[in-house]
Amino acid sequence: MEKIVKIIGGGLAGCECAYQLAKRGVKVKLYDMKPKFTPAHHNENLAELVCSNSLKSNEITTAGGLLKEELRQLDSLLIKVADETRVPAGASLSVDREKFSARVTEILSNMPNIEIIRQEVCDIDTNIPTIIASGPLTSDALSTQIMKLVGSEELYFFDAIAPIVSYDSINFDIAYIKDRYDKGDGDYINCPFTKEQYLRFYNELINGETVVLKDFEKHKVYEGCMPIEILASRGEDSIRFGPLKPVGLRDPRTNQTPYAVVQLRKETFGNEYYNIVGFQTNLIYPEQKRIFRMIPGLEDAEFLRLGTMHKNTYIKSPGVLKETYQMINYPNIFFAGQISGVEGYIESISSGLVAGLNMYRHLSGAEPILFDKHTIIGALCKYIANKVGDFEPMSANMGLINYEEIRMKDKKAKNKLLADKSLSLINELIIKEKL
């Protein structure tokens, strides 16, 4: 197999693609536009995590946990590195984002079949085997070329990033350490509200000044990364039953459950940096400082990073892509990552793994690898290829792999059964396809 695969984009999906191809003997040219930076990127390493350092729960009874376990069985490089660089975060897999991206960059740089090229790609040759994994911040020049390929208008929405505060600036006379329902090793810091404090904060939040968006941009924000102020605008209790829900977070000093709770999650191995969970925002910087310092315990917060919003580009993939992430009309071209219509870190890694495996099969002249619809990987593949009606990016959820004949009231027991079936199907595929 002499052909060289061109991968456009050194994010999560592109890096996973490169690894899966290179370890099978395929030569890869991995293009990344850094050191030309987008508004959301800050370091020169590959596989940079820009929104959060969390890869969701590790429990296989959750969709995120099950998807990660499927990927572990399939030798996903990025999940392996995430496990190596994890930081304490209860039942979730959170990583030291600097060490994570540095380690991925180191591994790929040392693989003889991978050439990393620091250069922006502005054109696409359909005669060259290519995987487009340019991510949600695809440049305007490349977006124009992609739209020529897919033959439809560009679709887009906006993602928002949460602020980070320093540990030393948190007031522990008010804040306390506790994991929800005590599941974990005390990896979360909790800032409790009384009803009066919450209502004051809520009113300032919904009336805070935001960065002005154009009219046609205003309602294209993905639910999974919804700015806190937009979520709050849906009703007084919308965030109190969402990211500020207090259940399972009884204050150990008063033995009372607060009216609402803001949680802070570790960003690094040490105790230096904490992410304000669920506080993605489009508030202007001065308003972020003013309003978020109204959170009890954060009166003197030092903000190491403030929240921002950034463009997120994706294609309307049904009718354009097969469930292998291969283009229907241009078989040499595959897509992977968020631009393909999946949403989230692990979902992007999953698409990269599938695209990499099937590009290898395409070059080998072999039949594609199709994942069963009762696995999370397979369900996402089928969603991006077959969704009928309005299309918007999809993240992993257990509803995607539901069996109609399985009806159980105990949700956790049902999810455990679904997870066991899914992992069994993945194992069967590994044996059958010699993966």
C-alpha positions in Angstrom: 0.0 0.0 0.0 2.0 3.0 -1.3 -0.6 5.8 -1.1 -0.1 8.6 1.4 -3.2 9.8 3.3 -3.6 13.5 3.9 -5.2 14.4 7.2 -6.4 18.0 7.5 -6.5 19.0 11.2 -4.5 18.1 14.2 -7.3 18.0 16.7 -8.7 15.0 18.5 -10.2 13.3 15.5 -7.3 14.0 13.2 -4.8 12.7 15.7 -6.8 9.5 16.3 -7.1 9.0 12.5 -3.4 9.4 12.1 -2.6 6.9 14.8 -5.0 4.3 13.5 -3.6 4.5 9.9 0.1 4.8 10.9 0.0 1.7 13.2 -1.3 -0.2 10.2 1.6 0.8 8.1 0.0 3.6 6.1 2.0 6.8 5.6 0.3 9.9 6.8 0.8 13.6 6.3 -0.9 15.3 9.2 -1.6 19.0 8.5 -2.2 21.5 11.3 -2.5 25.2 10.8 -0.8 26.1 14.1 1.1 28.3 14.9 -1.7 30.2 13.1 -4.2 30.2 16.0 -8.0 30.4 16.1 -9.7 32.4 18.9 -10.2 29.2 21.0 -6.7 27.7 20.7 -3.8 28.7 22.9 -0.8 26.3 22.6 1.1 24.8 19.7 0.5 21.1 20.6 -1.9 18.8 18.7 -5.1 17.6 20.3 -5.7 20.7 22.3 -8.8 20.6 24.5 -10.5 24.0 24.2 -13.9 23.8 26.0 -13.4 21.8 29.1 -10.8 19.3 30.5 -13.6 16.7 31.2 -14.2 13.7 29.0 -17.3 12.9 31.0 -18.1 10.0 33.3 -16.1 6.7 33.3 -19.1 4.7 34.5 -20.2 2.4 31.7 -23.9 2.9 32.7 -23.5 6.4 31.1 -23.2 7.0 27.4 -19.8 8.8 27.8 -18.4 6.1 30.0 -19.6 3.3 27.6 -18.2 5.1 24.5 -14.8 5.5 26.2 -14.8 1.8 27.1 -15.6 0.9 23.5 -12.7 3.0 22.3 -10.4 1.5 24.9 -11.1 -2.0 23.5 -10.3 -0.7 20.0 -6.9 0.7 21.1 -7.8 4.4 20.8 -4.6 6.4 21.3 -6.4 9.5 22.7 -8.4 7.6 25.3 -5.1 5.8 26.4 -3.4 9.2 26.8 -6.4 10.6 28.6 -6.1 7.7 31.1 -2.4 8.4 31.5 -2.9 12.2 32.2 -6.1 12.1 34.2 -6.6 14.3 37.2 -8.9 13.5 40.2 -12.5 14.2 39.3 -14.7 11.7 41.0 -16.4 9.3 38.6 -15.5 11.4 35.5 -12.4 11.2 33.4 -10.8 14.7 33.5 -7.3 15.4 32.3 -4.5 17.8 32.7 -5.1 19.4 29.3 -1.4 20.6 28.8 0.0 17.2 29.6 -2.6 15.5 27.5 -2.0 17.4 24.3 1.8 17.4 24.8 1.8 13.6 25.2 -0.3 13.1 22.1 2.0 15.4 20.1 5.1 13.5 21.4 3.7 10.0 20.4 2.6 11.1 16.9 5.9 13.0 16.3 7.8 9.8 17.0 5.8 7.5 14.8 7.8 6.9 11.6 4.8 6.7 9.3 3.5 10.2 10.4 4.8 13.5 9.0 3.4 16.5 10.9 3.2 19.6 8.6 2.5 23.0 10.2 0.6 24.6 7.4 -2.9 25.7 6.7 -4.7 23.7 3.9 -6.9 25.8 1.7 -7.8 23.3 -1.1 -9.0 19.7 -1.5 -7.9 17.3 -4.2 -10.5 14.5 -4.6 -7.9 12.3 -6.2 -5.8 12.2 -3.0 -7.0 10.1 -0.1 -7.9 12.7 2.4 -9.5 12.9 5.8 -11.0 16.3 6.7 -10.9 16.7 10.4 -10.5 20.5 10.4 -12.8 20.9 13.4 -15.4 23.4 14.5 -13.1 26.4 13.7 -12.5 25.5 10.1 -10.9 28.4 8.3 -13.0 30.4 5.8 -10.8 29.3 2.8 -11.2 25.6 3.6 -14.9 26.1 4.5 -15.4 27.4 1.0 -13.8 24.3 -0.5 -15.8 22.0 1.7 -19.0 23.6 0.7 -18.2 23.0 -2.9 -17.8 19.3 -2.1 -20.9 18.8 0.0 -23.1 21.0 -2.3 -25.1 22.7 0.5 -25.0 25.9 2.5 -22.7 26.0 5.4 -24.3 25.3 8.8 -22.8 26.6 12.0 -23.5 27.4 15.6 -21.5 28.7 18.5 -19.7 27.0 21.4 -18.9 28.8 24.7 -16.0 28.2 27.0 -16.2 28.4 30.9 -13.9 30.5 33.1 -11.1 29.1 35.2 -10.3 30.5 38.7 -7.2 30.0 41.0 -7.5 27.7 44.0 -5.9 30.3 46.3 -8.6 32.8 45.6 -11.5 30.6 46.7 -13.0 31.5 50.1 -13.2 28.2 52.0 -15.0 29.9 54.9 -18.0 29.5 52.5 -17.0 26.9 49.9 -16.6 23.3 50.8 -15.2 20.1 49.2 -17.6 17.4 48.3 -18.5 15.1 45.4 -22.2 14.6 44.5 -23.6 11.8 46.6 -20.0 11.4 47.9 -19.0 9.5 44.7 -15.3 10.3 44.4 -12.4 11.5 46.5 -13.4 15.0 47.1 -12.5 16.4 43.7 -15.1 19.2 43.5 -15.4 22.5 45.3 -18.9 23.7 46.0 -20.1 27.2 46.4 -23.5 27.2 48.1 -26.3 29.8 47.6 -29.1 30.8 49.9 -32.3 31.7 48.1 -31.7 35.4 48.5 -28.2 35.1 47.2 -29.3 33.0 44.3 -32.1 35.4 43.2 -29.7 38.4 43.3 -27.1 36.5 41.3 -29.8 35.2 38.8 -31.1 38.7 38.1 -27.6 40.1 37.4 -26.8 37.1 35.2 -29.8 37.4 32.9 -29.3 41.1 32.6 -25.5 41.0 32.1 -24.0 42.6 29.0 -23.0 40.1 26.4 -20.8 40.2 23.3 -23.0 41.3 20.5 -23.8 38.7 17.9 -25.3 39.3 14.4 -29.0 38.6 14.2 -28.6 35.5 12.1 -26.1 34.0 14.7 -28.2 34.5 17.8 -30.1 31.2 18.0 -27.5 28.8 16.8 -25.9 27.7 20.0 -25.5 24.0 20.7 -27.4 22.8 23.8 -24.4 20.9 25.2 -22.3 24.0 25.4 -25.1 26.6 26.1 -23.9 29.8 27.7 -25.1 30.0 31.3 -26.9 33.3 30.7 -28.9 31.9 27.8 -29.9 28.8 29.9 -30.8 31.1 32.8 -33.0 33.2 30.6 -35.4 30.3 30.2 -36.7 30.7 33.7 -35.7 31.4 37.3 -35.2 27.7 38.1 -33.6 26.6 34.8 -30.0 26.7 36.1 -31.0 25.6 39.6 -32.3 22.4 38.1 -29.3 22.3 35.7 -25.7 23.0 36.4 -26.5 24.6 39.8 -28.6 21.7 41.1 -27.8 21.1 44.8 -29.0 17.5 45.1 -26.4 15.2 46.7 -24.3 18.2 47.8 -25.4 18.7 51.4 -23.1 21.2 53.2 -21.1 19.2 55.8 -20.9 22.1 58.2 -24.7 22.8 58.3 -26.0 19.4 57.3 -28.4 21.3 55.0 -28.8 21.1 51.2 -28.2 24.6 49.8 -30.8 26.4 47.6 -28.3 26.1 44.7 -24.6 25.2 44.2 -22.0 26.2 41.8 -19.3 23.5 41.4 -15.6 24.0 40.6 -13.6 21.1 39.0 -9.9 20.6 38.9 -8.1 21.5 35.6 -4.7 20.1 36.5 -2.9 17.5 38.7 -2.3 20.1 41.4 -4.8 22.3 43.1 -3.9 25.5 41.2 -6.7 25.8 38.6 -10.4 25.2 38.8 -13.1 25.3 36.1 -16.5 26.7 36.9 -18.6 23.8 35.9 -21.4 24.6 33.3 -20.4 28.3 33.2 -19.7 28.6 29.5 -20.5 32.2 28.7 -20.7 35.0 26.2 -20.7 37.8 28.9 -18.2 40.5 28.2 -15.1 40.2 30.4 -15.9 42.9 32.9 -19.4 41.5 33.5 -17.9 38.0 34.0 -15.7 39.3 36.8 -18.5 41.3 38.4 -21.3 38.7 38.2 -19.3 35.6 38.9 -17.8 37.2 42.0 -21.3 37.2 43.3 -21.0 33.5 43.6 -20.6 32.7 47.4 -16.9 31.8 47.9 -15.7 33.6 44.8 -15.9 37.1 46.1 -12.2 37.6 45.5 -11.8 35.1 42.6 -8.7 35.4 40.5 -9.7 34.6 36.9 -7.0 32.7 35.1 -9.1 32.4 32.0 -12.4 34.1 31.1 -15.2 32.6 29.1 -15.5 33.1 25.4 -17.7 32.0 22.5 -16.4 30.7 19.2 -17.7 29.6 15.9 -18.5 25.9 15.4 -18.7 24.7 11.8 -20.2 21.4 10.7 -21.7 19.8 7.5 -25.2 18.5 7.2 -23.9 14.9 6.8 -27.0 12.8 6.0 -26.9 12.3 2.2 -23.3 13.4 2.1 -21.5 10.8 4.2 -21.8 7.1 4.6 -21.8 5.6 8.1 -18.1 5.0 7.6 -17.6 8.8 7.4 -16.7 8.4 3.7 -18.2 10.8 1.2 -20.8 9.2 -1.0 -19.8 11.2 -4.1 -16.1 11.3 -3.5 -14.8 8.0 -2.1 -11.3 9.2 -1.5 -12.6 11.9 0.9 -13.6 11.1 4.5 -14.7 13.5 7.3 -14.0 13.1 11.0 -14.6 15.1 14.2 -17.1 17.8 14.9 -17.3 19.0 11.4 -18.8 15.6 10.5 -21.8 16.2 12.7 -20.8 14.6 16.0 -20.5 16.8 19.1 -18.1 16.4 22.0 -14.5 15.3 22.7 -15.0 11.5 22.9 -17.5 11.6 20.0 -14.8 13.3 17.9 -12.3 10.7 18.9 -14.8 8.0 18.0 -15.4 9.4 14.5 -11.6 9.7 14.0 -11.1 6.1 14.9 -13.9 4.9 12.5 -12.7 7.1 9.7 -9.1 6.0 10.1 -10.1 2.3 10.1 -12.2 2.7 7.1 -9.7 4.8 5.1 -7.3 1.9 5.7 -10.0 -0.5 4.3 -10.7 1.8 1.4 -7.0 1.8 0.4 -6.7 -1.9 0.9 -9.7 -2.6 -1.4 -11.4 -4.4 1.5 -15.0 -4.2 2.8 -15.6 -1.4 5.2 -15.9 -1.9 9.0 -19.5 -1.3 10.1 -20.2 -0.9 13.7 -23.4 -2.4 15.2 -26.2 0.2 15.9 -26.4 -1.1 19.5 -22.9 0.3 20.2 -22.4 4.0 20.9 -19.8 4.1 18.1 -22.2 2.5 15.6 -25.2 4.6 16.7 -23.3 7.8 16.1 -22.2 6.5 12.7 -25.8 5.8 11.7 -27.0 9.1 13.1 -24.7 11.2 10.9 -25.5 9.1 7.8 -29.2 8.5 8.2 -30.8 11.2 10.3 -34.1 12.2 8.8 -35.4 15.8 9.0 -33.6 18.7 10.7 -30.0 17.8 11.4 -27.9 19.1 14.3 -24.8 17.6 15.9 -25.3 14.7 18.2 -23.4 13.7 21.3 -23.4 10.2 22.9 -26.5 9.2 24.7 -28.0 5.8 25.8 -31.2 6.5 23.8 -29.2 6.0 20.6 -28.6 2.3 21.4 -32.0 1.4 23.0 -33.6 -2.0 22.2 -37.4 -1.7 21.8 -37.8 -5.1 23.5 -35.9 -4.1 26.6 -38.3 -2.4 29.1 -37.0 -1.9 32.6 -38.0 0.6 35.2 -34.6 0.5 36.9 -32.7 2.9 34.6 -29.2 2.0 35.9 -29.9 -1.7 35.5 -31.2 -1.2 32.0 -28.1 0.9 31.1 -25.8 -1.8 32.5 -27.6 -4.4 30.3 -27.2 -2.1 27.3 -23.5 -1.5 28.1 -22.8 -5.2 28.4 -24.4 -6.0 25.1 -22.5 -3.1 23.4 -19.1 -4.2 24.7 -19.9 -7.8 23.7 -20.6 -6.6 20.2 -17.4 -4.6 20.1 -15.4 -7.6 21.2 -17.1 -9.8 18.5 -16.1 -7.2 15.9 -12.5 -7.1 17.1 -12.3 -10.8 16.7 -14.1 -11.0 13.4 -12.1 -8.1 11.8 -8.8 -8.8 13.6 -8.7 -5.2 14.8 
